[in-house]
Amino acid sequence: MSENVKIFITGASGLLGRQIFEEATAQKFTVIGTAYSRVKKNLIKCNLTTPGEVEKLIEEIRPNYIVHAAAERFPDKVEKDFEAAKLLNVATSGRLAKIAKQSGSKLIYISSDYVFDGTSPPYKDSDTPNPLNKYGETKYEGEKAVLSENSEALILRIPILYGPVESLDESAVSCLLPLLLSEKEKSVSDYEKRYPSHTRDIARIICDLIKVNEEGTSISGIYQWSGKEQLTKYGMLKAMAEIFSLPFEHIKPDRNPSPGAPRPYDALMDNSKLENLQISHHIDFKSGIKECLKNWVKKN
C-alpha cells in the first residue's frame, strides 16, 4: 500500500520535517520534501510564501497527502516579526488548504499546544483556544484559515519537540544543554509545565494517521498529542544531568513565569481521539534525549 501513497512535506529540512521525511521513507511511502533556507540534495527548493510556486509543484507532483510542517515556531521570533510569521503560519497555510482541496490531496497541518492559555488542562480538541502570545495566535489563525478553505483537512496539535538536531538552538529542549555544560550559575524555568515529544513519535503518529485514512476510515478535523511525561525546563535539565553524569548544582529553579513572550502554564492536551484510533507513540524522555544529545556532550 505505502509505495502507491505520495506524501509532500513542507519544511522538510526542519527539526520535525526531517523526521517525517525519514520515517515516511522508512515505511516505504513515496516522499517529496521542500525546503527554502536549508535545501539538501534530496529536497526541492520552494518559497512557500511566493504565490504560484508551491501551487505549480503540487500540480506537477499530485501528492495524496500534504504535510505542512513549515512554520515560524519560535515565540520570541514571532513577537519580533509578526507580519512575516503571519504570512507563513496563517496565509500560506490557508493557501495550501485551498491547493490541497483543488488537487484532491489530504492536508495535514501541524499546529501547537500554544493555542491554549494553560489555565484549565487537559484540553480537548473541541475546547475553544485562547492563545497567550503571537505565536499561538498565528497557529490558531492558521487552523481557522485551513478549515475555512478545506473542511476535509486534518489539524494535528503537538507539544514542545526535541529530536536529532543540526544545531543545539534548533529545539527549545536541546538549547538548554549549554547551560548544563557551562557550569556557570543559571536560573532556569521551573514554572511552565511541558509535555515534550520526540520528533520520531510525531512522525510515526502522522504515518499512522495516513494509514488509517488509506484503510478507509476517513479522518479530518482536529487531533492532538501531548507527550506522556510532565517536565519543566528545570526538570529537563535535571534529567540531562542524570543521564550524562554532569554537574547540576549550578542550575537554580526559577518558579516565576518565563520572560519574553508569555507561555501557557499547563497546556496538557487530551490524546484520546488518537488513542481511540489505536495511535500512540511515546519515547521516554531520558532515552530520547540521550540518543539526541550524546554526540553533543562528547564534543564538549
C-alpha positions as CSV (number, residue, x, y, z in Angstrom):
1,M,0.0,0.0,0.0
2,S,2.6,2.5,1.1
3,E,4.6,2.6,-2.2
4,N,1.5,4.0,-4.0
5,V,0.9,6.8,-1.5
6,K,2.7,10.0,-2.3
7,I,3.5,12.4,0.6
8,F,4.5,16.0,0.0
9,I,6.2,17.6,3.1
10,T,6.8,21.3,3.5
11,G,9.7,22.3,5.9
12,A,11.4,19.0,5.2
13,S,14.8,20.3,6.3
14,G,13.5,21.4,9.7
15,L,13.5,19.6,13.1
16,L,10.2,17.9,12.6
17,G,10.2,17.8,8.8
18,R,13.4,15.8,8.6
19,Q,12.0,13.2,10.9
20,I,8.7,12.9,9.0
21,F,10.7,12.5,5.7
22,E,12.9,9.8,7.3
23,E,10.1,7.9,8.9
24,A,7.8,8.0,5.9
25,T,10.6,6.9,3.6
26,A,11.4,4.0,6.0
27,Q,7.8,3.0,5.9
28,K,8.0,2.8,2.1
29,F,5.9,5.8,1.2
30,T,6.8,7.9,-1.8
31,V,8.1,11.1,-0.2
32,I,8.8,14.5,-1.7
33,G,10.1,17.3,0.5
34,T,10.5,21.0,0.1
35,A,12.8,23.5,1.9
36,Y,13.9,27.0,1.4
37,S,16.8,28.1,3.7
38,R,18.4,24.7,4.2
39,V,18.0,22.9,0.9
40,K,19.6,19.5,0.8
41,K,20.2,17.3,-2.2
42,N,17.1,15.2,-1.7
43,L,14.8,18.2,-1.3
44,I,13.2,20.7,-3.7
45,K,13.8,24.4,-3.1
46,C,10.5,26.2,-2.7
47,N,9.5,29.6,-1.2
48,L,6.0,28.8,0.1
49,T,5.2,32.4,0.6
50,T,5.6,33.2,-3.1
51,P,2.2,32.8,-4.8
52,G,2.3,30.2,-7.6
53,E,5.5,28.5,-6.6
54,V,4.1,25.7,-4.4
55,E,0.9,25.5,-6.5
56,K,3.0,24.6,-9.5
57,L,4.9,21.9,-7.6
58,I,1.7,20.3,-6.2
59,E,0.1,20.4,-9.7
60,E,3.1,18.5,-11.1
61,I,3.5,16.0,-8.3
62,R,-0.1,15.3,-7.4
63,P,0.5,14.0,-3.9
64,N,-2.0,12.1,-1.9
65,Y,-1.1,13.9,1.3
66,I,0.5,17.3,2.0
67,V,2.1,17.5,5.5
68,H,2.6,21.2,6.2
69,A,5.4,21.2,8.8
70,A,7.0,24.6,7.7
71,A,6.4,27.3,10.2
72,E,8.0,30.1,12.2
73,R,7.8,28.2,15.5
74,F,9.9,30.3,18.0
75,P,7.6,32.5,20.0
76,D,10.1,35.3,20.6
77,K,10.9,35.5,16.9
78,V,7.2,35.7,16.1
79,E,6.9,38.6,18.5
80,K,9.7,40.4,16.7
81,D,8.5,39.9,13.2
82,F,4.8,39.2,13.4
83,E,3.9,40.1,9.8
84,A,6.4,37.6,8.4
85,A,5.2,34.9,10.8
86,K,1.5,35.6,9.8
87,L,2.4,35.2,6.2
88,L,3.9,31.7,6.7
89,N,1.8,30.4,9.6
90,V,-1.6,31.8,8.5
91,A,-1.8,33.0,4.9
92,T,0.4,30.3,3.4
93,S,-1.4,27.6,5.4
94,G,-4.8,28.8,4.0
95,R,-3.4,28.7,0.5
96,L,-2.1,25.2,1.0
97,A,-5.5,24.1,2.2
98,K,-7.1,25.5,-0.9
99,I,-4.5,23.9,-3.2
100,A,-5.0,20.5,-1.4
101,K,-8.7,20.7,-2.0
102,Q,-8.3,21.6,-5.6
103,S,-5.8,18.8,-6.2
104,G,-7.6,16.1,-4.2
105,S,-4.8,15.9,-1.6
106,K,-5.4,15.5,2.1
107,L,-3.7,18.3,4.0
108,I,-2.2,17.7,7.5
109,Y,-1.5,21.0,9.2
110,I,0.9,20.9,12.2
111,S,-0.4,23.1,15.0
112,S,0.6,23.6,18.6
113,D,-0.5,23.3,22.2
114,Y,0.3,27.1,22.4
115,V,-3.2,27.7,21.0
116,F,-4.3,27.2,24.7
117,D,-3.8,29.6,27.6
118,G,-2.8,26.8,30.0
119,T,-5.3,27.7,32.8
120,S,-7.6,24.7,32.6
121,P,-6.0,21.5,31.3
122,P,-6.4,18.9,30.0
123,Y,-7.7,20.4,26.8
124,K,-10.0,18.5,24.5
125,D,-9.9,19.1,20.7
126,S,-13.3,20.8,21.0
127,D,-12.2,23.3,23.6
128,T,-12.0,26.9,22.4
129,P,-8.4,28.1,22.1
130,N,-7.2,31.3,23.8
131,P,-3.5,31.8,22.8
132,L,-1.4,34.0,25.1
133,N,1.2,35.0,22.6
134,K,1.5,35.9,19.0
135,Y,3.0,32.5,18.0
136,G,-0.1,30.8,19.5
137,E,-2.3,33.3,17.8
138,T,-0.7,32.6,14.4
139,K,-1.2,28.8,14.9
140,Y,-4.8,29.2,15.9
141,E,-5.5,31.6,13.0
142,G,-3.7,29.1,10.7
143,E,-6.1,26.4,11.9
144,K,-9.1,28.6,11.1
145,A,-7.7,29.5,7.7
146,V,-7.1,25.8,6.9
147,L,-10.5,24.6,7.9
148,S,-12.4,27.5,6.3
149,E,-10.7,26.6,2.9
150,N,-10.9,22.9,3.3
151,S,-13.2,21.1,5.8
152,E,-11.6,17.8,5.0
153,A,-8.2,18.9,6.2
154,L,-6.6,17.5,9.3
155,I,-5.1,19.6,12.2
156,L,-2.5,17.9,14.4
157,R,-1.7,19.9,17.6
158,I,1.6,18.9,19.1
159,P,3.7,20.0,22.2
160,I,7.3,21.1,22.6
161,L,9.6,18.9,20.5
162,Y,13.1,17.5,20.7
163,G,14.9,15.2,18.3
164,P,18.2,14.9,16.4
165,V,19.4,18.4,15.8
166,E,21.8,20.1,13.4
167,S,22.4,22.8,16.0
168,L,21.6,22.9,19.7
169,D,19.4,26.0,19.2
170,E,17.1,24.1,16.8
171,S,14.9,22.9,19.7
172,A,13.7,24.6,22.8
173,V,14.8,21.4,24.6
174,S,18.3,20.9,23.2
175,C,19.2,24.6,23.5
176,L,19.2,24.0,27.3
177,L,22.3,21.7,27.1
178,P,24.9,24.6,27.0
179,L,23.6,25.8,30.3
180,L,24.5,22.5,31.8
181,L,27.9,22.3,30.2
182,S,29.0,25.9,31.1
183,E,28.8,25.2,34.9
184,K,28.0,28.9,35.4
185,E,25.2,29.5,37.8
186,K,22.0,30.0,35.9
187,S,18.3,30.2,36.8
188,V,16.0,28.1,34.6
189,S,12.2,28.0,34.5
190,D,10.6,25.6,36.9
191,Y,7.2,27.1,36.3
192,E,5.6,26.2,33.0
193,K,4.7,22.5,32.7
194,R,5.6,21.0,29.4
195,Y,5.0,17.6,27.8
196,P,7.9,17.0,25.4
197,S,7.6,14.7,22.4
198,H,10.4,13.2,20.3
199,T,10.0,14.1,16.7
200,R,10.0,10.4,15.8
201,D,6.9,10.0,17.9
202,I,5.1,12.7,15.9
203,A,6.4,11.4,12.6
204,R,5.0,7.9,13.4
205,I,1.7,9.4,14.5
206,I,1.4,11.2,11.1
207,C,2.3,8.0,9.2
208,D,-0.3,6.1,11.3
209,L,-3.0,8.7,10.5
210,I,-2.2,8.3,6.8
211,K,-2.5,4.5,7.1
212,V,-5.8,4.8,8.9
213,N,-7.2,7.1,6.2
214,E,-5.9,4.8,3.5
215,E,-7.6,1.8,5.1
216,G,-11.0,3.6,4.7
217,T,-11.5,5.4,8.0
218,S,-11.9,9.0,6.8
219,I,-10.1,11.4,9.1
220,S,-10.4,15.1,9.3
221,G,-10.7,17.9,11.8
222,I,-8.6,18.4,14.9
223,Y,-6.4,15.7,16.6
224,Q,-3.9,16.3,19.5
225,W,-0.9,14.8,21.0
226,S,0.9,15.6,24.3
227,G,3.9,13.7,25.5
228,K,3.3,11.4,28.5
229,E,5.8,13.0,30.9
230,Q,5.3,16.3,32.6
231,L,8.6,18.3,32.8
232,T,9.5,21.9,33.4
233,K,12.7,23.2,31.7
234,Y,14.5,22.8,35.0
235,G,13.2,19.2,35.1
236,M,14.5,18.5,31.6
237,L,18.0,19.8,32.6
238,K,17.9,17.7,35.7
239,A,17.2,14.6,33.6
240,M,20.1,15.5,31.2
241,A,22.5,15.9,34.1
242,E,21.5,12.5,35.4
243,I,21.8,10.8,32.0
244,F,25.2,12.2,31.2
245,S,26.6,12.4,34.8
246,L,27.1,16.2,34.5
247,P,27.2,18.7,37.4
248,F,23.8,20.2,38.2
249,E,24.4,22.3,41.3
250,H,24.8,25.5,39.3
251,I,21.3,25.2,37.8
252,K,18.8,27.0,40.0
253,P,15.0,26.7,39.7
254,D,13.1,29.8,38.8
255,R,9.5,29.4,39.8
256,N,8.3,32.6,38.1
257,P,6.8,32.8,34.6
258,S,9.4,32.8,31.9
259,P,10.5,36.1,30.5
260,G,9.7,37.1,26.9
261,A,6.6,36.1,25.1
262,P,4.0,34.8,27.7
263,R,3.8,31.0,27.8
264,P,0.9,28.8,28.9
265,Y,1.3,27.4,32.4
266,D,0.0,23.9,31.6
267,A,-1.3,23.2,28.1
268,L,-1.7,19.5,28.5
269,M,-3.9,18.2,25.7
270,D,-6.3,15.2,25.7
271,N,-4.9,12.4,23.4
272,S,-8.0,10.2,23.5
273,K,-9.1,10.9,19.9
274,L,-5.8,9.5,18.6
275,E,-5.7,6.7,21.1
276,N,-9.2,5.7,20.1
277,L,-7.7,5.0,16.7
278,Q,-5.0,2.9,18.4
279,I,-2.4,5.5,17.6
280,S,0.1,6.2,20.4
281,H,3.8,6.8,20.4
282,H,6.0,8.0,23.3
283,I,9.7,7.5,23.7
284,D,10.5,8.2,27.3
285,F,12.4,11.5,27.8
286,K,15.6,10.1,29.2
287,S,16.1,7.5,26.5
288,G,15.1,10.0,23.8
289,I,17.3,12.9,24.9
290,K,20.3,10.6,25.5
291,E,20.0,9.4,21.8
292,C,19.7,13.0,20.6
293,L,22.4,14.7,22.6
294,K,25.1,12.1,23.3
295,N,27.3,13.3,20.5
296,W,26.9,17.0,21.5
297,V,28.0,16.1,25.1
298,K,31.1,14.3,23.6
299,K,32.0,17.3,21.6
300,N,32.3,19.4,24.7
